[in-house]
Amino acid sequence: MDPKPGGFPSTFWMANVTELFERGAFYAMASFVVLYLGQLGLGDYWPSTLNGTVLWTLVYFLPILSGTIADQVGFKKSLLVAFVLLAAGYFLMGYPVWFGGATLAKTVESEVTAGANIVIPVVIAIVLIGLGGSVVKPCISGTVQKTSGVRATLAFAIFYMVINIGSLCGRGVSYAVRKQFDLSYIFAVSAGFAIVAFFVVLLLYRDPDRLPGAAEKKPRKSPGRILMDMVLVLRNLRFALFLVVSSGFFFIYNQVYNVLPLYLKKVVELDPPVDLITMANPFTIVFFQLLITKLFGKWKPINSIVVGTVIIGLAMVINLVPIYYLGIRNMSLGTLLPLGSIFITLTVALIAFGELFTSARTYEYIGALAPKGQEGLFLGYANLPMAIGSFFGGPVGALIFNEVICRGAVKRPDGLLDPDPFWNTVGWVLLMGIGFVSAFSMWLYNRWLRKQQAA
């Protein structure tokens, strides 16, 4: 279906408005999940495991199934169900504090002290948010694709910009609300955004399959067919190896929401503005996307992916700078952040630069990697590296933080940790090394692939 000569159809814009509120809801709370769960008493490892292995993995793995189901039942019905799940999930995340009598500790402690009254609603909430998020992704991107016509490049550029604007809005509103009340109210912000998105879909969004000129609906896929497609894709050795070598990038990316918040809370300052610090990611993407595309858009996809992965590795090691200057961690730049927080902000910005080099080119690379005639099928699995990186990124990130970065750390009277310089260095270098190994593996993989193609 081609858009009107004067612009895109209204459904395209309503899909983008819906995406803005959904991303606002997600990023209003994403930067604080591990800290919130830690302050509820879930200890050193459960917060990162629930955040990475469960929440993020569901969001990026389940679209394989949920996208197919949404194609059959209709995007509008699927989106309405998704936002009910999301609103319920966000509400349950705040429930232990609002109605369950739980209190948030000032610091994140190692021991698990939370009881069933906290654990049960939190686990259900994480699953609901993961399920809801996995439905929204294919519905909105599918709407953009179906309503873009011959201007798909422009349509997805707008869509990508809206994602980052939503991210900024969610974090900004979250900051204002949590400073006025307490940390648990970030989930009230998220629930509010999800409810607004529900009504946008209910009142203004039209299913693209029902618009005039819409293409004939695809035949239904049975669960067996979906499983067979998955086997077809994953038994392709070239693609399976690509999933493994590219997941290292997303393992490091996942640490923006696991290791970095913990480092800020336990090492740098007692009340870190993680939401403001992680705004560096969408700000960097919004302001530098066009420039990076213009300067480096003609690079081969593999070169761009390798450079992006090297950048994301280097982003980790710059956090050594404050450690090797006595007292610099707590020095402030004017009246703003401690310098430790400044360097974490630089880390987040560099990771965004890595994302600019890597994310879009990954889709291009997968499209070229897929067997002819099966490009669409294989691109449907393009989020699997993020799912794999998140699955391992949560618990392994927590392990690196607790057992390496914080090894030998001394607890100060104010509750912060003075890290041992040696082990702190080992931890950040280890994270950098994972990025470098991933980049080198991707380069080796591409050389192997070229030899296979030549043969």
N, C-alpha and C positions, 0 to 999 in steps of 0.2 A: 504494500500500500504506500504510494508516494504521498509526501506531505503537500499541502496546498502551496501554490506558487508564492503566496505572501508569507509563508512560514510553516511551522510544524502544527499539526492538529492539537486541539485542546487536551486530548488524552496524553500526548507527549508531555505537556507542561504539568498536568496533574500528577503524572508519574514522577516527575522531578520534584514537585512539591512534597509528595508522599515520601520520597527518598530523603529529602532534606530533614523532615521531622523524624524519620526512622533513624538516620545517622545521628541527629541531635540527641535522640533518646539513648542510643548505644554509647556514644562518646561522653555523654553527661556523667556516666558512671564507670566507663572502662578503665580510666587511669587510676581509680581508687579501689577496684575490686579486691586485689590482694591485701591492701592495707585494711580495708573494712573487715574482711574475713579474719585477718590476723588480730585486729582489735576486738573482735567478737570471741576470740579464744580458740581459733582453729590451728594454732601452732605454726611451725616453720614450713611445713610441706603441703598441707591440705589446701591452703589458699591458692597457691600456684598450680596445683594439680587440678582443682576445680575450674580455675580460670583458663588454663591452657589446654589441658588434656580433655576436659569436658566441654566448656563453653565455646571456645574458639574452634575446636575440632568439629563440633556439631555444626556450627555456622558455616564452615567451609567444606565439610564432607557431605552433609545431607542434601545440598542442592542437586546432587546427582539423582536422588530419588524424588525429592520434593518438587524439583523443576518439572519432571515428567508428569507427576500427579497434577500440578497446577495447569499444565497444558491441557489436561483432559477435563478438569472440573471448571476451568475458567480462572483467569487471573484475579478478577474482582472478588469472587467468593474466597479464593485462597488468601488474598490479602486481608480480608475482613477477619478470617480465622486467625491469621498470623498476628494481627495487632491485638486481638483478644488474648492470645497466648503471651505476647510481650507485656501487655499491661498487667496481666496477672503475675507474670514472673517478676517484674520490677516491684510490684506491690509486696510480694512475698519476700523479696530481698530486704525490704525495710521493716517487715512485720516483726521480727524478733525484738527490735528496739522500740517500735511504735506501740505494740500491743502485747509483746511477749515478756516484758520486764527485763530484757537484756540491757546491759550498759556497755558502752564502748570504752575500752581501756585507753589510757594515754599513749601507751607504747605497745609494740608488737612483741609478744613474748614467745619463747620456744615451745612451751608446753601446750598440749591440747586441754583446754579447760571447759570448752563448750559442751553443753548437754544436748539431749535429743530435741529439746524445745527450740534450739538454734539450728542444729544440723539438718533436721528434716525439712523445715521450710526453705532453708538456703539451698539444699541440694535440688529440691523440686523447682525452685526459682531458676537455678542455673540451667536445668534441663528445658524448662519452658522457654527461656530466653533463647537458648540455642536452637530449639525447634522453630520458634517464630522467626528468628533471624534467617534461618536456612530457607524459609518459604519466601520471604520478601526479596532476597537477592535475585533469584531467577525470574520472578514476576516483574520486577521493575526493569531489569536489564532486558528482559524479553519484550516488554512494552516499548522501550526505547528502540530496540532493533526493528520491531514490527511497524513503528510509526515514523521511522527516519527516512524511508525511501532511498533515494540515491545520495542522500547527504548523511550517511552513517558516521563518517569521520567527525563532522561538526556535531552531530547529535550526541555521540559518546564523549566528545570534548566538553560539551555543556553538562552532561551527566556527571563526568568526573569532577568538574568544578563544583557542582551542587553538593556532591558527597563531602567535599572539603569545607564548603560553607556551612553545611549542617554540622560537621565536626566542630567548627569554631563556635557556632551558636550554642551547641550542647554544652561544651566546656565552659563557655562564658556564663551562661545562665546557672550552671551547676556551681561555679565558683561563688557567684553572688548569693545563692540560696544557702550553701553549706556554711558560708561565713556568717550569715544571719541566724541560722539555726544550728544543726550539727551535721556530721558527715552522712548520717543515714538518709537525710533529705535529698541527696543526689538521686535517690531512687524514686522519690516523689516527682522530681523533674523529669526523669526518664518515663515514668508512667504517664505524666501529663502530655509529653510529646507523643507517646504512642496512642493515647486517646484522641488527640487532635488528628493524627494520621488516619485513625479509624474513620473519623467523620469526613475527612477529605475524600477517602475512598468511597464511603457510603453515598455521599451526596454529589460528588463532582467527577469521580473517575468512571470512565466507560471502558469495558473490556475491549481491547483492540480487535479481537476476533469477531466482534459484533458491529464494528464500524462499517460504513459503506465502502465497498471495494476491498474488504479484507480477504485474504487468501483462504482457501478451503482448509478447514481444520484437519490437523494431522490425525491419522488413525491411532486408536488407543494402543498403548503398550502395556502388556501384562507384566506383573512382577517377574515372571520367568524371563521375559524378553529383556527387561532392564538388567537382570543378572547376567544374561548371556552377553549383552553389550559390554558390561563391566569386564567380564572375562576376556572378551575380544580385545578390549583396550589394554588391559593389564598384562595379557600374555604377549603383547608386542614388546620385545626386548628393548628396542630403542627407546620407546616411551617410558617403560618401567625404570630404566636406568636414568632417564632424564628426571623423573620424579624424585629419585634418590639424591642425585647430585644438586638439583636446584633447591631442595628443601632446606639446605644449610642457610641460604639467605633468609628464609622465613623463620628459621630457628632464632637467628639473631634479631630479626624484626620483632618477634614475640617478646623479647626481653624488655622492650619499651613498656610493656604492661606487666612484667614480672620482676626482673632484677632491678630496673631503674627506680620504680617506686619504693622498693624495699631499701635500696641504698640511700635514697633521699631521706626516708623516715628513720632509719636506724643509724646512719652515719653522719648525715649532713645537717639536718634540722628537724626539730620535733614536730612541727606543723608545716610540712612542705606543700607549696601550691602546685601539686602534680598536674592539675588540670591546666594551669597557665603554662607550665613548663612544656607539657606535651603539645600545646598549641603550636610550638615551633614546627611540628610535622605538617599540618595543613597550611600554615602560613608559607612555609618554604615551597610547597607544591603549587599553591595558588600564584605566588610571585615569580617562580622560576620555571614553570612548566613550559611555557611558550619559548623561552630562551634556550632551555636544554634541547627541546625538540628542534629548534632552528639550527643550533650549532652542531648537534650530534645525531640528528634524525636520520642521516644518510649512512651512519655506521652500520656494519653488519649486526644483526641481532645478537649473535654470540659475543661479539666484542663489547657491546653495550651491557649485556648481562654480566660478563666477567668484571668489567670496570665497576658496575654498581655493587657487586658482591664484595670487591676489594674495599670500596668506600665504606660499606656498612661494617666491615671488619675493623677498619681504621677508626671508625666512630667510637668503638669501645675503649681503645687504648688511651685516648686523650684524657680520660678520667684519672690517669696517673699524675697529671701535672699538679693538682692541688696537694696530693699526698706528699710530694717531695719538696714542699716549701713549708717550713715550720709555721703553723698557725694560719696558713692561707685559706684552709678550709672554712674558717669561721669569719674571715675578713669579708666585708660587704663592699659591693661596688656602688658607691653612693648610698642611697637608702633602699636599694633593691634587694637582690638575693645574695646569700653567701656564695662565695666563688665556687664552692663545690656544686651548687645548684646551677651556676652559670655554665659550668662545663657539662653537666648533664643536659642542659638546654642545647648546647652545641652538639652533643651526641645525637639528640633527637633530630636536629636540623640536618646533620650529616646523613643520618639514616634515611631521611626524606629525599636527599639528593640521590642516595643509592636506589631508592624506590623509583625515582624519575628515570634513571638509566635502565632499570630492570623490569618493572611490572608490565608496562605495555608491550615491550619487546618480547616478553615471554610468550604472550599470546601469538605474536607473529611467528616466533620460532616453532611453537607447537603446530601452528597451521601448516608450516613447511614440512614438519616432521611427520605429519599424519599421512597414511596411505591416500592416494588420490581417490576422491569421492567420499572419503570418511572424515573430512576436515571438521565438519560440524560435530560429529560424534566425539572426536578427540578433544576439541575445544571445550566440550561440556565437562571435561575432567581437568581443566586448566587450574582449578582451585585446589587440586589435591596436594601440590607442594606446600601450600599454606596450611592445609590440614595436617600434613605430616610434621612440618616444622612446629606447629602449635602443640601437637600431641606430645612430642618429646620436649618442646621448649619449656613447658610449665614445670614439670618435676626436675628436669636436668638443670634448668636455670636456677631453681631453688637450691639444688644440691651445690652448684658452683658458688652461689652467693653465701650459703650458710657454712659449707665445709671448706671453702677455699678463700673467698674474699674476706670473710669474717674470722677466719682461723687465727687464733692468737690475739684477737681484738680485746681491748680492755674497756670495760664499761665505766663511763664517767658518772659523776654524781647527778648530772642532769638527765641521765638515761641514754645518751648517745654513746656510740662506740668509737673508740680510737683504734682504727685498724692497724694491724702489723704491716709495715710497708712492704715486706717481702711477699707475704701471702696475698696482700691486696694487688700487688703487681702480677703475681701468678694468675689470679682470677681474671683480671682484665685482659692479660695477654692470652689466656686460654680462650676467652670469648673472641678475641681478635683472630686467633689461630683457626677457630672453627670457620670464620668467614673466609680466611685465606685458603684453607683446605677446600672449602666449597668452590671458590673461584678457580683454583687449580684443577679440581676434579671436573668442573664444567669445561675448561679448556681441553683437558685430556679426552673427555667424552666427545667433544666436537671433532677432535683429530681422529678418534676411532670411527666416528660416524662417517666422516669424509672418506676414510679408507674403505669402509663397508659399501658406501655408495659407488665408489670408483670400481670396486670389485664386481 
